[in-house]
């Protein structure tokens, strides 16, 4: 069981990092500045992937009653908005800043878990370990003059709160807190069509569909004859990676817990900051660098505290 949990978490870490960097490549390198449509591509990738699993006999969907479907409809909105806000914010800020702010997910996970009473509480050491995370994010955003914007920061912070909420709710759904006890694939099978409809509807309302069509037509009429094909290839790859990440994410949530998943997120911060600076030529000031170090150190301290306290708490809150 421990080996299975470790494998699922490591897989989630690698694929999550890959998708974050690939999203930035699509938005920046291919100049496809339509984050809601990128989210729709993620959902479409999930639909195609799940249909292939059903057709090949590797998965049989669970039949749900109306009350269960209604709960999933509500959760799908959280699922969709969480992905979309992350993609939108990534369009306005650098990868390092995006990931450092996302490093505060443990803080919001603790607060949400307490508010929803999914845990009896945490020790003072947990709260103390989260203090450097908060201070570090403050320094990183204050010192990041290269990519900082108020709108980008607020969107990234909103995405962080949504990510923490999604982690807690996903764990509750998968382990039976809401009496659904769905498998990871079942949850993905049910959510992707709803997410696709929601993202396309919002893209139409905001004008992204019209702007994206004009962008593609401009590519086709430009001097670069193969301009559309690299973009199409990148979007197909993006949808495929998103599908694999969704499977890995839900599987990891099933095999571990809400707070354990946040530990993995902090490891991703380290890798994303380093690779983001290299791949996208991001310059970090000394104050931003200090903020990154504090955030990462706080995440490491938080992880150490949770691991040391694990034998004394129920598995569902580790």
C-alpha positions as CSV (number, residue, x, y, z in Angstrom):
1,X,0.0,0.0,0.0
2,X,2.8,2.4,0.8
3,X,4.6,1.6,-2.4
4,X,1.4,2.2,-4.4
5,X,0.9,5.6,-2.6
6,X,4.5,6.6,-3.2
7,X,4.3,5.7,-6.9
8,X,1.1,7.6,-7.5
9,X,2.4,10.7,-5.8
10,X,5.7,10.7,-7.7
11,X,3.8,10.2,-11.0
12,X,1.5,13.1,-10.1
13,X,4.5,15.3,-9.3
14,X,6.3,14.7,-12.7
15,X,3.2,15.0,-14.9
16,X,2.0,18.1,-13.0
17,X,5.3,19.8,-13.5
18,X,5.3,18.8,-17.2
19,X,1.8,20.2,-17.8
20,X,2.6,23.5,-16.0
21,X,5.6,24.1,-18.2
22,X,3.7,22.9,-21.4
23,X,0.8,25.3,-20.6
24,X,3.2,28.2,-20.5
25,X,4.8,27.0,-23.8
26,X,1.4,27.0,-25.5
27,X,0.4,30.4,-24.1
28,X,3.8,32.1,-24.7
29,X,5.8,30.3,-27.3
30,X,2.8,29.6,-29.6
31,X,1.1,32.9,-28.5
32,X,-2.2,31.0,-28.0
33,X,-3.4,33.5,-25.4
34,X,-6.8,31.9,-24.8
35,X,-6.6,30.2,-21.3
36,X,-10.3,29.2,-21.3
37,X,-9.9,27.3,-24.6
38,X,-6.7,25.7,-23.3
39,X,-8.9,24.5,-20.3
40,X,-11.4,23.2,-22.9
41,X,-8.6,21.3,-24.6
42,X,-7.8,19.7,-21.2
43,X,-11.4,18.6,-20.8
44,X,-11.6,17.3,-24.4
45,X,-8.5,15.3,-23.8
46,X,-10.1,13.7,-20.7
47,X,-13.3,12.8,-22.7
48,X,-11.3,11.2,-25.5
49,X,-9.1,9.3,-23.1
50,X,-11.9,8.0,-21.0
51,X,-13.9,6.9,-24.1
52,X,-10.8,5.0,-25.3
53,X,-10.6,3.2,-21.9
54,X,-14.3,2.3,-22.1
55,X,-14.1,1.1,-25.7
56,X,-11.0,-1.1,-24.9
57,X,-12.8,-2.6,-21.9
58,X,-10.4,-1.2,-19.3
59,X,-13.1,0.8,-17.6
60,X,-16.8,0.5,-16.9
61,X,-18.6,3.6,-15.7
62,X,-20.6,3.5,-12.5
63,X,-24.3,4.4,-12.7
64,X,-25.1,7.3,-10.5
65,X,-28.5,8.4,-9.1
66,X,-29.8,12.0,-9.4
67,X,-28.5,13.1,-6.0
68,X,-25.0,11.9,-6.8
69,X,-25.1,13.6,-10.2
70,X,-26.2,16.8,-8.6
71,X,-23.2,16.7,-6.3
72,X,-20.9,16.1,-9.2
73,X,-22.4,19.0,-11.1
74,X,-21.5,21.3,-8.3
75,X,-18.1,19.8,-8.0
76,X,-17.5,20.1,-11.7
77,X,-17.8,23.9,-11.5
78,X,-15.1,24.0,-8.9
79,X,-13.0,21.6,-11.0
80,X,-13.4,23.7,-14.1
81,X,-12.8,27.1,-12.5
82,X,-9.7,25.8,-10.6
83,X,-8.0,24.7,-13.9
84,X,-9.2,27.8,-15.8
85,X,-8.0,30.3,-13.2
86,X,-4.6,28.6,-13.0
87,X,-4.3,28.9,-16.8
88,X,-5.5,32.5,-16.9
89,X,-3.0,33.5,-14.2
90,X,-0.2,31.7,-15.9
91,X,-0.8,33.9,-18.9
92,X,0.0,37.1,-16.8
93,X,2.8,36.0,-14.5
94,X,6.1,34.1,-14.7
95,X,6.3,30.4,-14.0
96,X,8.5,31.0,-10.8
97,X,6.1,33.6,-9.4
98,X,3.1,31.4,-10.3
99,X,4.6,28.4,-8.5
100,X,5.8,30.3,-5.4
101,X,2.3,31.7,-4.8
102,X,0.9,28.2,-5.4
103,X,3.2,27.1,-2.7
104,X,0.8,28.5,-0.1
105,X,-1.7,25.7,-0.9
106,X,-0.8,24.1,2.5
107,X,-1.9,27.2,4.3
108,X,-5.3,27.3,2.6
109,X,-5.7,23.5,3.0
110,X,-5.3,23.8,6.7
111,X,-7.7,26.7,6.9
112,X,-10.3,25.0,4.7
113,X,-10.0,21.7,6.6
114,X,-10.6,23.5,9.9
115,X,-13.5,25.5,8.5
116,X,-15.2,22.4,7.1
117,X,-14.3,20.4,10.2
118,X,-12.6,17.6,8.3
119,X,-10.0,17.6,11.0
120,X,-9.9,18.2,14.8
121,X,-7.0,20.6,14.4
122,X,-3.3,20.8,14.0
123,X,-0.3,21.2,16.4
124,X,1.4,24.5,16.9
125,X,4.4,23.1,14.9
126,X,2.2,22.9,11.8
127,X,1.2,26.5,12.0
128,X,4.8,27.6,12.7
129,X,6.0,25.7,9.7
130,X,3.6,27.6,7.4
131,X,4.8,31.0,8.6
132,X,7.9,31.0,6.3
133,X,5.6,30.1,3.4
134,X,3.5,33.2,3.8
135,X,6.5,35.5,4.4
136,X,8.3,33.9,1.4
137,X,5.5,34.5,-1.0
138,X,5.2,38.1,0.2
139,X,8.9,38.7,-0.5
140,X,8.8,36.9,-3.9
141,X,5.9,38.9,-5.2
142,X,7.3,42.2,-3.8
143,X,10.7,41.6,-5.4
144,X,9.5,40.2,-8.7
145,X,9.4,43.4,-10.7
146,X,9.9,41.5,-14.0
147,X,6.6,39.7,-14.1
148,X,4.5,41.0,-11.2
149,X,1.1,42.5,-11.8
150,X,-1.7,43.1,-9.4
151,X,-4.2,41.3,-11.6
152,X,-1.9,38.4,-12.2
153,X,-1.1,38.0,-8.5
154,X,-4.7,38.1,-7.4
155,X,-5.7,35.5,-10.1
156,X,-2.8,33.3,-8.9
157,X,-3.9,33.7,-5.3
158,X,-7.5,32.9,-6.2
159,X,-6.3,29.8,-8.1
160,X,-4.3,28.7,-5.0
161,X,-7.4,28.9,-2.8
162,X,-9.4,27.0,-5.4
163,X,-6.7,24.3,-5.6
164,X,-6.7,23.8,-1.9
165,X,-10.5,23.6,-1.9
166,X,-10.4,21.1,-4.8
167,X,-7.9,19.0,-3.0
168,X,-10.0,18.8,0.2
169,X,-13.2,18.1,-1.7
170,X,-11.7,15.6,-4.1
171,X,-10.3,13.6,-1.1
172,X,-13.7,13.7,0.6
173,X,-15.4,12.4,-2.5
174,X,-13.0,9.7,-3.3
175,X,-12.6,8.3,0.2
176,X,-16.4,8.4,0.8
177,X,-16.8,11.5,2.8
178,X,-19.8,12.4,0.7
179,X,-20.9,8.8,0.3
180,X,-20.0,8.5,-3.3
181,X,-16.9,6.4,-3.1
182,X,-16.2,6.8,-6.8
183,X,-13.0,5.6,-8.3
184,X,-10.6,8.1,-9.8
185,X,-11.5,7.1,-13.3
186,X,-15.3,7.4,-12.5
187,X,-14.8,10.9,-11.2
188,X,-12.8,11.9,-14.3
189,X,-15.4,10.3,-16.6
190,X,-18.2,12.2,-15.1
191,X,-16.5,15.6,-14.8
192,X,-14.8,16.1,-18.2
193,X,-18.0,16.5,-20.3
194,X,-19.4,19.0,-17.8
195,X,-16.1,20.9,-17.7
196,X,-16.0,21.0,-21.5
197,X,-19.5,22.6,-21.8
198,X,-18.7,25.1,-19.0
199,X,-15.4,26.2,-20.5
200,X,-16.7,26.5,-24.0
201,X,-19.7,28.5,-22.8
202,X,-17.5,30.9,-20.9
203,X,-15.1,31.2,-23.8
204,X,-18.0,32.2,-26.0
205,X,-19.3,34.7,-23.5
206,X,-15.9,36.4,-23.1
207,X,-15.2,36.4,-26.8
208,X,-12.3,33.9,-26.7
209,X,-13.9,31.7,-29.4
210,X,-14.1,34.6,-31.8
211,X,-10.6,35.8,-31.1
212,X,-9.2,32.3,-31.3
213,X,-10.8,31.8,-34.7
214,X,-9.3,35.1,-35.9
215,X,-5.9,34.1,-34.5
216,X,-6.0,30.7,-36.4
217,X,-7.1,32.4,-39.6
218,X,-4.2,34.9,-39.3
219,X,-1.8,32.0,-38.9
220,X,-3.1,30.3,-42.0
221,X,-2.8,33.4,-44.1
222,X,0.7,34.4,-42.8
223,X,4.0,33.8,-44.6
224,X,4.7,30.9,-42.3
225,X,3.0,28.0,-44.2
226,X,3.3,25.6,-41.3
227,X,2.2,28.0,-38.6
228,X,-1.0,26.2,-37.7
229,X,0.4,22.7,-37.5
230,X,2.9,23.2,-34.7
231,X,0.1,24.9,-32.7
232,X,-2.3,22.0,-33.4
233,X,0.4,19.5,-32.4
234,X,1.1,21.4,-29.2
235,X,-2.7,21.5,-28.3
236,X,-3.1,17.8,-28.9
237,X,-0.1,17.0,-26.7
238,X,-1.4,19.4,-24.1
239,X,-4.8,17.6,-24.0
240,X,-3.1,14.2,-23.7
241,X,-0.8,15.4,-20.8
242,X,-3.8,16.9,-19.1
243,X,-5.7,13.6,-19.3
244,X,-2.8,11.7,-17.8
245,X,-2.4,14.3,-15.1
246,X,-6.1,14.1,-14.2
247,X,-5.8,10.3,-13.8
248,X,-2.6,10.7,-11.7
249,X,-4.1,13.4,-9.6
250,X,-7.3,11.6,-8.7
251,X,-5.4,8.3,-8.2
252,X,-2.9,10.1,-5.8
253,X,-5.8,11.6,-3.9
254,X,-7.4,8.2,-3.6
255,X,-4.2,6.6,-2.3
256,X,-3.1,9.4,0.0
257,X,-4.9,12.4,1.6
258,X,-5.6,16.1,1.2
259,X,-2.7,17.4,3.1
260,X,-0.3,14.7,1.8
261,X,-1.0,16.0,-1.7
262,X,0.1,19.5,-0.7
263,X,3.6,18.2,0.2
264,X,4.0,17.0,-3.4
265,X,3.0,20.5,-4.6
266,X,5.8,22.1,-2.7
267,X,8.4,19.8,-4.3
268,X,6.9,20.8,-7.6
269,X,7.5,24.5,-6.7
270,X,11.2,23.9,-6.5
271,X,11.5,22.2,-9.8
272,X,9.1,24.7,-11.5
273,X,11.0,27.7,-10.3
274,X,14.3,26.4,-11.6
275,X,13.0,25.1,-14.9
276,X,10.8,28.2,-15.4
277,X,13.9,30.5,-15.1
278,X,15.8,28.4,-17.5
279,X,13.2,27.8,-20.2
280,X,11.5,31.2,-20.2
281,X,14.6,33.4,-19.4
282,X,13.0,34.7,-16.2
283,X,15.2,37.1,-14.1
284,X,14.7,36.9,-10.3
285,X,15.9,39.7,-8.0
286,X,17.7,38.9,-4.8
287,X,14.5,39.6,-2.9
288,X,12.5,37.2,-5.1
289,X,15.1,34.6,-4.7
290,X,15.0,35.0,-0.9
291,X,11.2,34.7,-1.0
292,X,11.5,31.5,-3.1
293,X,14.0,30.0,-0.6
294,X,11.7,30.8,2.4
295,X,8.7,29.4,0.7
296,X,10.5,26.2,-0.2
297,X,12.0,25.9,3.3
298,X,8.6,26.4,4.8
299,X,7.1,23.7,2.6
300,X,10.0,21.3,3.6
301,X,9.4,22.1,7.3
302,X,5.7,21.5,6.9
303,X,6.3,18.2,5.3
304,X,8.7,17.2,8.1
305,X,6.2,18.1,10.8
306,X,3.4,16.2,9.1
307,X,5.5,13.1,8.7
308,X,6.6,13.2,12.3
309,X,3.0,13.5,13.5
310,X,1.6,10.9,11.1
311,X,1.6,8.0,13.5
312,X,-0.6,10.0,15.9
313,X,-3.3,11.1,13.5
314,X,-5.8,9.2,11.4
315,X,-4.7,8.3,7.9
316,X,-7.5,10.5,6.4
317,X,-5.9,13.7,7.6
318,X,-2.2,12.9,7.0
